[in-house]
Amino acid sequence: MKPTGASFLLRLLLIAAFLAVWEAIVRLFAIPAFILPAPTSIFMALYRGIASSLYLDHVWITLTETLLGFALGTILAFGLGIAVALSRRIEYFLYPFIVMFQAMPKVALAPLIIIWCGLGLTSKVVSAALVAFFPLMVNTIVGLRSADEDRINLMRSLAATRGQIFWMLQLPNAMPYIFAGLEIAMIFALIGAIVAEFVGAQSGLGMLMQSMNFTMDVAGQFSVLLILSVLGLALNSLVSEVRRRVLFWDPSQKFNEAVKKKDIT
Amino acid sequence: MAARADGARDVIAVRRLSQRYGDGPDAIVALQDIDFSVAEGEFISIVGPSGCGKSTLLKILAGLLPASQGEAVLNGTPIDGPRKDIGMVFQSPVLFPWRNVLANVLLPADVQRLGREQMTGRALELLALVGLTGFEHRYPWELSGGMQQRVALVRALIHDPALLLMDEPFGALDALTRETMNVELQRIWLDRRKTVLFVTHSTTEAVFLADRVLVMTARPGRIGDMFDVKLPRPRSLDVMTTEAFGVHTRRIRAVLSGGGGIE
């Protein structure tokens, strides 16, 4: 579909209609606010939260936890991924651990992490890092091993050392996989931080939602959800933007951009 | 067969080279008793059916694969691993998409730490030789298949190797581009006089380019025939329709059909 001014207007109208129907149903059937709040009360809650700068403090805390967890998780995933990809011996010994951890829902570890690391920042960072870790590690391993045989033969025929093959071929070749892993890891880090806040925290958007839940402030919860979506979108766009600049040469990247230009905007 | 009548120095000497995969009676013999030598500046075409082991032979000469038996000597030293004085061109261009044309060409210089400054001048000169001036800063995906293969050829020449190994380099190109590339390659070879081993499926391509044709038969891969091509150079594409040319291609076909090689 070719985007035009008219189709964009239609899109906005559709969203407006959706909100209007929602508002009408809530008012018409007098649905209590603690079950389903009307869009207007959600926006009011959002406004109050932002105006009182209450939300901003919690956004800042959750963002810090997410970014620190992302950094920790990706550094570990990257290091371990490289070690496993380059050494069959390391892979052999780590394999049982990897399989066991991969099958486990990492968020289920959050209560334990709270016991070990306390209610503060550390437990949230550890939880975020743990959830973010796997997708990037797996992608790093797959990416480093995906170098085409002819390319490896070319490097070998030039008498390249193992280090040169890694830096000049395997690592750049793995970048599309690594960036795909980073995009997932960023969103996963946010999930890890929020879940840990649910389990036990003194601040953060997850803790805020939890406390609103206890006071049946459902409109408030919806407004925090809205903030979380925007936060997730922003974090994802951040990684996408870096990816777009670094991977200008990647054919799948160019394909994605072509698709975006044609169908999405 | 090893001694050359014109007395030129041998760059490559291959002696009783055999390659076996597996052990005992189930072993697959890819190459058996390959024996030939190549003089400096000579262009050798190796032609044969699929599975005759010609790619295996090139891999051994490139030091990518150890031979089961026999030896190959390059400039007096046995080939026992990858070395810095060999240039290789593969069937696909094998360019790195994250490097532009110039950086792709300079890959051997980077690997062998030859110094980019000195080598850049040489790279630009070689790119001009293959008609790619102005494309230095383009990326591989912006070039046609023929242009990509020219970049691969320049990359194989950049470190001034003693031997150029070409493994069906034009096999993936369309027929017209392929003919153009044959003429181009001859022109570049006349300019640089590298020692070339050129593997191909095509009898016409083999004869058109070669000083000497080495015909291999399959299962086990061995040399079925070897003969000189004395057609004057530079050869134009028209030479392919002459009787003198036909004698050579018919000779190759006779060997291949006699050895059960033609599919």
Interface residues (C-beta under 8 A of the other chain):
Chain A: D148 D150 R151 N153 L154 M155 R156 S157 L158 A159 A160 Q164 M168 L169 P172 M175 W249 D250 P251 K254
Chain B: K59 A62 G63 L64 G81 P82 R83 K84 I86 M88 F90 S92 V94 F96 P97 W98 L107 P108 D110 V111 Q112 Y139 W141 H159 L165
